[in-house]
Amino acid sequence: MKVLSLVVLCLAVSACVTTYNPRYYYSNIEVANLTGETIRNVKVQIGPEGRTLECAEVTNNRLCQQRYVKRVYPNAMIQLSWQSSDGQQMSAQMNPSVPLTLVPSQSLRVMMDIAEDGSVKFYFKQDDARLGG
């Protein structure tokens, strides 16, 4: 009987762990220009119906950013596009997963760093609770 109880308990715990799917919210989008030059026409689209961000010009080591009212993060494709200093149209897309180490009740910042070689790092940071995120 003890073995059967232990097996049922293990299955129940396993089911809880594998089905845990927290709902995350975001309230800020930030694109960091780390290219060494000015970029133009920066545009971010979060999912097909998510928030958008647009900046006409972002100088080196500056942010294109916007704070919004807290909204459910859609776990959908993020599309980023910009024009390099030589006029070349650049783009990147990704569907990053929110790390389970982040707190679902606290709003997230969707972060993108554009490197000198044109590569993009997509990631999330917990928003500062004092900002009302």
GROMACS elastic network, one bead per residue, 0.5 to 0.9 nm:
[ bonds ]
;  ai    aj funct       b0    kb
    1     4     6  0.51561   500
    1     5     6  0.62173   500
    1     6     6  0.85932   500
    2     5     6  0.51166   500
    2     6     6  0.60893   500
    2     7     6  0.86128   500
    3     6     6  0.50684   500
    3     7     6  0.61596   500
    3     8     6  0.86568   500
    4     7     6  0.51280   500
    4     8     6  0.62196   500
    4     9     6  0.85823   500
    5     8     6  0.51763   500
    5     9     6  0.61023   500
    5    10     6  0.85959   500
    6     9     6  0.50760   500
    6    10     6  0.61135   500
    6    11     6  0.85997   500
    7    10     6  0.51196   500
    7    11     6  0.61809   500
    7    12     6  0.86121   500
    8    11     6  0.51306   500
    8    12     6  0.61546   500
    8    13     6  0.86727   500
    9    12     6  0.50935   500
    9    13     6  0.62081   500
    9    14     6  0.85038   500
   10    13     6  0.51863   500
   10    14     6  0.59990   500
   10    15     6  0.85334   500
   11    15     6  0.60531   500
   11    16     6  0.86353   500
   12    15     6  0.51403   500
   12    16     6  0.63384   500
   12    17     6  0.87644   500
   13    16     6  0.51587   500
   13    17     6  0.62728   500
   13    18     6  0.87317   500
   14    17     6  0.51771   500
   14    18     6  0.61802   500
   14    19     6  0.86068   500
   15    18     6  0.53397   500
   15    19     6  0.61414   500
   15    20     6  0.85817   500
   16    19     6  0.54246   500
   16    20     6  0.61299   500
   17    20     6  0.54982   500
   18    21     6  0.83599   500
   22   100     6  0.83928   500
   22   104     6  0.62920   500
   23    72     6  0.70465   500
   23    73     6  0.75644   500
   23   104     6  0.60479   500
   23   105     6  0.81573   500
   24    71     6  0.84622   500
   24    72     6  0.59126   500
   24    73     6  0.55680   500
   24    74     6  0.84486   500
   24    98     6  0.79785   500
   24   102     6  0.88272   500
   24   103     6  0.79737   500
   24   105     6  0.69937   500
   24   106     6  0.79072   500
   24   107     6  0.71577   500
   24   108     6  0.75398   500
   25    70     6  0.61198   500
   25    71     6  0.51862   500
   25    74     6  0.85665   500
   25   104     6  0.70005   500
   25   105     6  0.74867   500
   25   106     6  0.72880   500
   25   107     6  0.50532   500
   25   108     6  0.60700   500
   25   109     6  0.89515   500
   26    29     6  0.80637   500
   26    68     6  0.81878   500
   26    69     6  0.83253   500
   26    70     6  0.55705   500
   26    71     6  0.55325   500
   26    72     6  0.63427   500
   26    73     6  0.57106   500
   26   106     6  0.84913   500
   26   109     6  0.58628   500
   26   110     6  0.70252   500
   26   126     6  0.89619   500
   26   127     6  0.83035   500
   26   133     6  0.78456   500
   27    66     6  0.83786   500
   27    67     6  0.56382   500
   27    69     6  0.56548   500
   27    71     6  0.63488   500
   27    72     6  0.88737   500
   27   107     6  0.60818   500
   27   108     6  0.62313   500
   27   109     6  0.63028   500
   27   110     6  0.82114   500
   27   127     6  0.79903   500
   27   133     6  0.58992   500
   28    65     6  0.71931   500
   28    66     6  0.57461   500
   28    68     6  0.59209   500
   28    69     6  0.84720   500
   28    70     6  0.82370   500
   28   107     6  0.83245   500
   28   108     6  0.68377   500
   28   110     6  0.62323   500
   28   111     6  0.84509   500
   28   127     6  0.79022   500
   28   133     6  0.79590   500
   29    44     6  0.83458   500
   29    51     6  0.86635   500
   29    52     6  0.85827   500
   29    53     6  0.72479   500
   29    64     6  0.81888   500
   29    65     6  0.54947   500
   29    66     6  0.56188   500
   29    67     6  0.66596   500
   29    68     6  0.83512   500
   29   108     6  0.88151   500
   29   109     6  0.56918   500
   29   111     6  0.61602   500
   29   112     6  0.82674   500
   30    53     6  0.86150   500
   30    63     6  0.63766   500
   30    64     6  0.57715   500
   30    66     6  0.67911   500
   30    67     6  0.87539   500
   30   109     6  0.71339   500
   30   110     6  0.62386   500
   30   111     6  0.50062   500
   30   112     6  0.62529   500
   30   113     6  0.83931   500
   31    42     6  0.84424   500
   31    44     6  0.84903   500
   31    62     6  0.84316   500
   31    63     6  0.55043   500
   31    64     6  0.50994   500
   31    65     6  0.62525   500
   31   110     6  0.85357   500
   31   111     6  0.60762   500
   31   113     6  0.58062   500
   31   114     6  0.72979   500
   32    35     6  0.89411   500
   32    58     6  0.84851   500
   32    60     6  0.84094   500
   32    61     6  0.66249   500
   32    62     6  0.59422   500
   32    64     6  0.65694   500
   32    65     6  0.84838   500
   32   111     6  0.78780   500
   32   112     6  0.62028   500
   32   114     6  0.61096   500
   32   115     6  0.86318   500
   33    36     6  0.76822   500
   33    37     6  0.80439   500
   33    38     6  0.77754   500
   33    39     6  0.74233   500
   33    58     6  0.66991   500
   33    59     6  0.69195   500
   33    60     6  0.54232   500
   33    61     6  0.52686   500
   33    62     6  0.56999   500
   33    63     6  0.63032   500
   33    64     6  0.79560   500
   33   112     6  0.88141   500
   33   113     6  0.63888   500
   33   114     6  0.53618   500
   33   115     6  0.71197   500
   33   116     6  0.85808   500
   34    37     6  0.78694   500
   34    60     6  0.59507   500
   34    61     6  0.52935   500
   34    62     6  0.78117   500
   34   113     6  0.66981   500
   34   114     6  0.55436   500
   34   116     6  0.60520   500
   35    38     6  0.76374   500
   35    39     6  0.80960   500
   35    60     6  0.63839   500
   35    61     6  0.78011   500
   35    84     6  0.87297   500
   35   114     6  0.63576   500
   35   115     6  0.50215   500
   35   117     6  0.71609   500
   35   118     6  0.72537   500
   36    59     6  0.84180   500
   36    60     6  0.52730   500
   36    61     6  0.73640   500
   36   115     6  0.83704   500
   36   116     6  0.62341   500
   37    58     6  0.87935   500
   37    59     6  0.64381   500
   37    60     6  0.50520   500
   37    61     6  0.85607   500
   37    84     6  0.80968   500
   37    85     6  0.63492   500
   37   116     6  0.84036   500
   38    57     6  0.69685   500
   38    58     6  0.57044   500
   38    60     6  0.53584   500
   38    61     6  0.89829   500
   38    84     6  0.73912   500
   38    85     6  0.58264   500
   39    42     6  0.73582   500
   39    56     6  0.84593   500
   39    57     6  0.58618   500
   39    58     6  0.54050   500
   39    59     6  0.64005   500
   39    60     6  0.77464   500
   39    82     6  0.67381   500
   39    83     6  0.57324   500
   39    84     6  0.50307   500
   39    85     6  0.54710   500
   39    86     6  0.89705   500
   39    87     6  0.87826   500
   40    55     6  0.72436   500
   40    56     6  0.53558   500
   40    58     6  0.62112   500
   40    59     6  0.85423   500
   40    82     6  0.59243   500
   40    83     6  0.50284   500
   40    84     6  0.66732   500
   40    85     6  0.74605   500
   40    87     6  0.85857   500
   41    54     6  0.69791   500
   41    55     6  0.58716   500
   41    57     6  0.62140   500
   41    58     6  0.84767   500
   41    81     6  0.76190   500
   41    82     6  0.52218   500
   41    83     6  0.58769   500
   42    53     6  0.78385   500
   42    54     6  0.55023   500
   42    55     6  0.51218   500
   42    56     6  0.63505   500
   42    57     6  0.71448   500
   42    58     6  0.77372   500
   42    64     6  0.77091   500
   42    80     6  0.73765   500
   42    81     6  0.57376   500
   42    83     6  0.70312   500
   43    52     6  0.71572   500
   43    53     6  0.55515   500
   43    55     6  0.66477   500
   43    56     6  0.86997   500
   43    79     6  0.79924   500
   43    80     6  0.57167   500
   43    81     6  0.53043   500
   43    82     6  0.63907   500
   44    51     6  0.81191   500
   44    52     6  0.53910   500
   44    53     6  0.50146   500
   44    54     6  0.65398   500
   44    78     6  0.70918   500
   44    79     6  0.56279   500
   44    81     6  0.66427   500
   44    82     6  0.89642   500
   45    48     6  0.73187   500
   45    49     6  0.83573   500
   45    50     6  0.66802   500
   45    51     6  0.61794   500
   45    53     6  0.67652   500
   45    77     6  0.83136   500
   45    78     6  0.57660   500
   45    79     6  0.51390   500
   45    80     6  0.66324   500
   46    49     6  0.72862   500
   46    51     6  0.55859   500
   46    52     6  0.63867   500
   46    53     6  0.88592   500
   46    73     6  0.85274   500
   46    74     6  0.78063   500
   46    75     6  0.87905   500
   46    76     6  0.69105   500
   46    77     6  0.64431   500
   46    79     6  0.65282   500
   46    80     6  0.87903   500
   47    50     6  0.50193   500
   47    51     6  0.77796   500
   47    73     6  0.89484   500
   47    74     6  0.65849   500
   47    75     6  0.76231   500
   47    77     6  0.51509   500
   47    78     6  0.57881   500
   47    79     6  0.77448   500
   48    51     6  0.87923   500
   48    76     6  0.77880   500
   48    77     6  0.79240   500
   48    78     6  0.88168   500
   49    52     6  0.88962   500
   49    74     6  0.87176   500
   50    71     6  0.87554   500
   50    73     6  0.81686   500
   50    74     6  0.72856   500
   50    76     6  0.88172   500
   51    68     6  0.84145   500
   51    71     6  0.88775   500
   53    64     6  0.80128   500
   53    65     6  0.72383   500
   53    66     6  0.67665   500
   54    64     6  0.76360   500
   54    65     6  0.84460   500
   54    66     6  0.88557   500
   55    58     6  0.69063   500
   55    64     6  0.60411   500
   55    65     6  0.81939   500
   57    64     6  0.82996   500
   58    61     6  0.83655   500
   58    62     6  0.62038   500
   58    63     6  0.66905   500
   58    64     6  0.63338   500
   59    62     6  0.56555   500
   59    63     6  0.81149   500
   60    63     6  0.85758   500
   67    70     6  0.87795   500
   67   109     6  0.88087   500
   67   133     6  0.83681   500
   68    71     6  0.80165   500
   68   133     6  0.83735   500
   69   133     6  0.75584   500
   70   107     6  0.67533   500
   70   108     6  0.87998   500
   70   133     6  0.64082   500
   71    74     6  0.87851   500
   71   107     6  0.84573   500
   72    75     6  0.89689   500
   73    76     6  0.81108   500
   73   108     6  0.85996   500
   74    77     6  0.86351   500
   75    78     6  0.88516   500
   75    95     6  0.68817   500
   75    96     6  0.75670   500
   75    97     6  0.70613   500
   75    98     6  0.81767   500
   76    94     6  0.84725   500
   76    95     6  0.57336   500
   76    96     6  0.81808   500
   77    93     6  0.66291   500
   77    94     6  0.55411   500
   77    96     6  0.78160   500
   78    92     6  0.83255   500
   78    93     6  0.54591   500
   78    94     6  0.54182   500
   78    95     6  0.59741   500
   78    96     6  0.81076   500
   78   122     6  0.89821   500
   79    91     6  0.74362   500
   79    92     6  0.61471   500
   79    94     6  0.68983   500
   79    95     6  0.89043   500
   80    90     6  0.84213   500
   80    91     6  0.55124   500
   80    92     6  0.52733   500
   80    93     6  0.60436   500
   80    94     6  0.87820   500
   80   112     6  0.86301   500
   80   120     6  0.89988   500
   81    89     6  0.73859   500
   81    90     6  0.56148   500
   81    92     6  0.64314   500
   81    93     6  0.85734   500
   82    88     6  0.84668   500
   82    89     6  0.60561   500
   82    90     6  0.53200   500
   82    91     6  0.63151   500
   83    86     6  0.78894   500
   83    87     6  0.56406   500
   83    88     6  0.55127   500
   83    90     6  0.58002   500
   83    91     6  0.85570   500
   84    87     6  0.52640   500
   84    88     6  0.52498   500
   84    89     6  0.64581   500
   84    90     6  0.68682   500
   84   118     6  0.85474   500
   85    88     6  0.73857   500
   90   118     6  0.76055   500
   91   118     6  0.86963   500
   92   119     6  0.79415   500
   92   120     6  0.69076   500
   93   120     6  0.88087   500
   94   122     6  0.74490   500
   95   122     6  0.88150   500
   96   122     6  0.69174   500
   96   123     6  0.70699   500
   96   124     6  0.87159   500
   97   100     6  0.87999   500
   97   123     6  0.85208   500
   97   124     6  0.88980   500
   98   101     6  0.84271   500
   98   102     6  0.74487   500
   98   123     6  0.79911   500
   98   124     6  0.67888   500
   99   102     6  0.59278   500
   99   124     6  0.79996   500
  100   103     6  0.76414   500
  100   104     6  0.85486   500
  102   106     6  0.81475   500
  102   108     6  0.84126   500
  102   124     6  0.86787   500
  102   125     6  0.79036   500
  102   126     6  0.65929   500
  103   106     6  0.55954   500
  103   107     6  0.80893   500
  103   108     6  0.87820   500
  103   126     6  0.75066   500
  104   107     6  0.72306   500
  104   108     6  0.85182   500
  106   126     6  0.67736   500
  106   127     6  0.68235   500
  106   128     6  0.82924   500
  106   129     6  0.68490   500
  106   133     6  0.71944   500
  107   125     6  0.88405   500
  107   126     6  0.62778   500
  107   127     6  0.54230   500
  107   128     6  0.81306   500
  107   129     6  0.78549   500
  107   132     6  0.86261   500
  107   133     6  0.53047   500
  108   124     6  0.63915   500
  108   125     6  0.56791   500
  108   128     6  0.87078   500
  108   133     6  0.77258   500
  109   123     6  0.84929   500
  109   124     6  0.56151   500
  109   125     6  0.51874   500
  109   126     6  0.61540   500
  109   127     6  0.57114   500
  109   133     6  0.89736   500
  110   122     6  0.76337   500
  110   123     6  0.63454   500
  110   125     6  0.68963   500
  111   121     6  0.79753   500
  111   122     6  0.57726   500
  111   123     6  0.51713   500
  111   124     6  0.55630   500
  111   125     6  0.71991   500
  112   120     6  0.64152   500
  112   121     6  0.54764   500
  112   123     6  0.64655   500
  112   124     6  0.85898   500
  113   119     6  0.82234   500
  113   120     6  0.54659   500
  113   121     6  0.51319   500
  113   122     6  0.67868   500
  113   123     6  0.86809   500
  114   117     6  0.82021   500
  114   118     6  0.60509   500
  114   119     6  0.59352   500
  114   121     6  0.67582   500
  115   118     6  0.53024   500
  115   119     6  0.53943   500
  115   120     6  0.61615   500
  115   121     6  0.79720   500
  116   119     6  0.73920   500
  117   120     6  0.89000   500
  126   129     6  0.83806   500
  127   130     6  0.86187   500
  127   131     6  0.76389   500
  127   132     6  0.86140   500
  127   133     6  0.61174   500
  128   131     6  0.56124   500
  128   132     6  0.75745   500
  128   133     6  0.68918   500
  129   132     6  0.56253   500
  129   133     6  0.61628   500
  130   133     6  0.77084   500
